[in-house]
Amino acid sequence: MKIELRNPTRTLELEGPMSVQRMLNKLDLNRETVLVISDGTLVPIDAMLADDATIEIRNVISGGDR
């Protein structure tokens, strides 16, 4: 599967299929700090990702009151 990471932008390849949780573990990413997106849709942590999937991973950004 093709994985596009943001900030910094880079592209990785992993062999699938695998769950979102397993992919994040392999990439050493905390599921609470990233969004996993496939075809413009957020993907739940227990979803299975196909070997030919293209996945985008974005960091969660939060703001507060001034």
C-alpha positions in Angstrom: 0.0 0.0 0.0 1.1 3.6 -0.6 1.2 5.8 2.4 1.4 9.6 2.1 2.5 11.3 5.3 2.2 15.0 5.9 4.5 17.4 7.9 7.0 16.5 6.7 5.6 15.3 3.4 7.0 11.9 2.4 5.7 8.7 0.8 6.2 5.1 2.0 5.3 1.7 0.8 4.1 -1.2 3.0 2.9 -4.6 2.0 -0.7 -5.2 3.0 -3.4 -6.1 3.7 -3.3 -4.9 7.3 -5.4 -3.1 9.9 -5.1 0.6 10.4 -3.8 -0.1 14.0 -1.1 -2.4 12.7 0.0 0.1 10.0 0.3 2.8 12.7 2.2 0.5 14.9 4.7 -0.3 12.1 5.1 3.5 11.5 5.5 4.1 15.2 2.6 6.6 15.2 0.1 7.2 18.0 -3.5 6.8 16.7 -4.7 9.8 18.8 -2.3 12.2 17.1 -3.1 11.4 13.4 -6.0 11.1 11.0 -6.0 8.2 8.5 -7.7 9.0 5.3 -8.5 6.8 2.2 -10.4 8.2 -0.8 -11.2 11.4 1.1 -12.8 9.5 4.0 -11.6 9.0 7.6 -10.8 5.4 8.2 -11.6 3.8 11.6 -8.8 2.2 13.6 -10.2 -1.4 13.2 -10.6 -1.1 9.4 -8.6 -3.4 7.1 -6.5 -1.7 4.4 -6.0 -3.5 1.1 -2.5 -4.0 -0.4 -3.4 -1.6 -3.3 -4.8 1.1 -1.0 -3.5 4.7 -1.1 -3.6 6.2 2.4 -3.0 9.7 3.7 -1.9 10.3 7.2 -2.3 13.8 8.6 -1.3 15.1 12.1 -4.2 16.3 14.2 -4.1 20.0 14.8 -6.1 21.6 17.5 -6.5 25.2 18.5 -7.8 27.0 21.5 -9.3 30.3 22.6 -7.1 33.4 22.6 
